[in-house]
Amino acid sequence: QVQLVESGGGLVQPGGSLRLSCAASRISFNIYAMGWYRQVPGEQRELVASVTSVPTTNYADSVKGRFTISRDNAKNTVYLQMNSLKPEDTAVYYCNVRSRYFVDNYWGQGTQVTVSS
C-alpha cells in the first residue's frame, strides 16, 4: 500500500514562510505528477501546485510568485516552499501522487497550515 507522509505544516504569521514535504513510499508505479492541494471547511479541494516528471509545473493563480514546488525523484519526495503567506492561505494541505492517466492516484492525510497573527 502506497504511503505518503507529510510534514511541515503549522502556525505562521502573515508574511511568514513554511516548507511542506511529502515523502512517498511503497511505490509500485511510475510517478508522473506530484502535487499539493488544499481545502477549507465547506469548500472543494483545490490545486495549489503540481510538478510532472517532464518536468512541468502548474500553480494556482493565487499562489504564483509566492509558492515554489519541487521534487526529488530519487527520494520520491515533493516539497512546497510557501513564502509571503496570507491568512487566506489557511487550509489543510494534501499531498497527491499519481501516474500519468490517473490509474494510480494517492493522497496524503493532510497537514494544517494556519496563517494568523
N, C-alpha and C positions, 0 to 999 in steps of 0.2 A: 504494500500500500504506500503510495506516494505520501511523503511528509514534507510540509512547508512550515518552517519555524521562523516567525517574525520577531523582530526586536527593534528597539529604538524609539518607541512612542513615549509620550509623557506630556507634562505641562510646561509650556513655554510662554514667555511674554510676547506681546505683539512686536514684530521686528526681529525676533529671535530666529534661531535655526535649530533644526533637528535632522538627523540622518536615520532613515529606516533601512533595515536589512532583512532579507528573506533568503534563507538557505533551503534549497530543495534536496531531498534525499530519496533513496529507493526509486530512482527514476529509471523507467524501462522503455522510454521512448525518446525520440529526438525532440528536444525542446526548441520550438520555433519562436515563441514570444514569451516574454516575462513582463509583468506589469503590476501597477498599483491602481487600485480603485478605492473609492471612499463612499461612505454612506452616513447620513444623519437620520435620526428617527423620523419616520413619516415620509421619507423621500426615497427615490430609486438610487441604487448604487450607480456611481458614475466613474468613468475612466479619468484617472489623473494623468498617468503617463505609461507608455509601454515602449519596449525595445525588442526588435526582432533579431534573428540570427544573422541578418544580412550584413551589417546592422542598419536598421532604420528606427527612428524614434518618432513618437507621436505624443503630443501634450494637449491637455485641455487648455482652452484659451485663458482661463482664469489663473493658470499657474505658469504660463510661458514667461521666461525671463527670471523666474524665481526658483523653480524646481529643476533639478537635473537628475535624469535616470541613467543608470549604468549597470552593466552586468559583467560578472566574472564567469566565463564559461567553464573554466577548469574547476571552479568551486560550485557551479550551479547556483550562483547567488546573484540576486538583484538588489540594487541599492537605490534609494531615493533621497537625494540631498535637497532639503527644503530650507530655503532662505527667505528672509523678509516675510515671515509668517504673519498672517492676518487672522482676526477672530473668525472670519468666515471659512477658514481652513479647518476649523474644528470638526472632527468626524472620526469614525472608526475607519482605519485604513486596512485594506485587504490586499494581500499578495495574490497574484494569479500566474499560473504557469500552464502553457498549453502547447499542443502540437499544431502543425500548420493548418489543418482543416477541422480543428476543434474535436477530433476524435478523442483525444485525451485533454482534459480541462480540469484543473485543480485549483482550489482556493485555500488560503491560509485561514487561521482562526480569527484574525483581525487584531489590530493594535490601536489603542485610543490615542489620538492626538488632540490636545486641548490648548488653544491659544487664548490666553486671558491675562489681564493684569490684576 
